Each structure stands twice: as structure tokens, then as C-alpha cells.
Amino acid sequence: MPVYAVRPAVPGDARELALVHLRSWQTAYRGIVADSFLERLPRELPQREQRWRALLGNPGTEHVHVGTTEDGQIVGFVRGGRARPPHFGADGELGAVYLLAEHRRNGLGRSLVAAHVRALRAAGYRSMVVWVLSRNPARGFYERLGGERCGTAEETVGGETHGETAYVWRDLALLARELEPESRKPFY
């Protein structure tokens, strides 16, 4: 199994984050959103890089952590902060978790969420919500983490309307304990 590191993102990560964001969208949403939309995404790289640079240059608005390989290459990220309405009683939000396809299903996503939960708790948040496209198979990831399905909405992506499902964790302290590495959990 690959070895990854998770660390807070810095402004110099903007280009790699934009690339991971685009590439992961193109694989994660294939068959869910229009192929024509996904094929146009690479043209947005300069704008996405600029948005990442602005976000990372404004500390405190959102928490962003990156997952890197042993050689330091960014292969995934998590971001979020204060919950946007409707928030189902959650004060914090998991805005996005994206991984390159070849780095999925090996624990990196879980490690990124754990880092995000720690950051939210350190900032005083007590609960968290995430919105996921309803046809996205990644919904199972949030369900396995104990997310409680709490609502639905519609989102426009690439000119098409898609259903979204919200999951909430009402107690981040409990989720933090669940995300601890097995070696740190008490033996019962």
C-alpha cells in the first residue's frame, strides 16, 4: 500500500491543486455529468489555479489539506469551513474531497477527512455537513464514515440539473475518535 502524508496546503500548491481538481472531476463524474462538460474542464486550468491561489492566500476562510505521495506530489485534497445554508444544524462543512483515480480506496480519503475534522474542531466547530451528487458512488464513503443522510437538493453542473444528497455528522468529537488510526483506539 502506498505511503501518503497529509499537510495543510500553502499558496505554492495552487497549480497542483487545480490539476488534481480537474483530473479528479474528469474521472469521478464520468457517466454522471455530460462528457462535453468534462472535456472542456482543462481550459479552465488558469482560472482554477488563480482561485486556489486566492483561497490559499486568504488564511482563515477555509481549511485546505493536501495528500501527497512519498516524493511530495499532491494527489488529493480536502477543503471546507463554515457551513453554507441549508446546513441541517451543522456549523462546519466538508466542502470537497478529491483524489486522483489511482490513489482512491487506499485510506488517503479517510486521512484527509481526519485532518479536516481536526482543523474544524480546533476552530471551534462541533458538527459537519457534506453535499454529494446523488449519483456519485462516493456517497458510500460518507455513509461508511457514519454520515447521516439528512436532505436533498438540486445543483446545476455543466448546464444540467443533478440531485445532491446531504450527509451530516452531529458530533465531530465522535467522528474524530472513529477516524483515529487503529493503533490509537482502545482495545476492548
Buried (B, 14 or more C-beta within 10 A) or exposed (E): EEEBEBEEBEEEBBBBBBBBBBBBBBBBBEEBBEEEBBEEBEEBBEEBBEBBBEBBEEEEEBBBBBBBBEEEEBBBBBBBBBBEEEBBEBBBBBBBBBBBEEBBEEBBBBBBBBBBBBBBBEEEBBBBBBBBBBBBEBBEBBBEBBBEEBBEEEEEBBEEEBEBBBBBBBEBEEBBEEBEEEEEEEEE
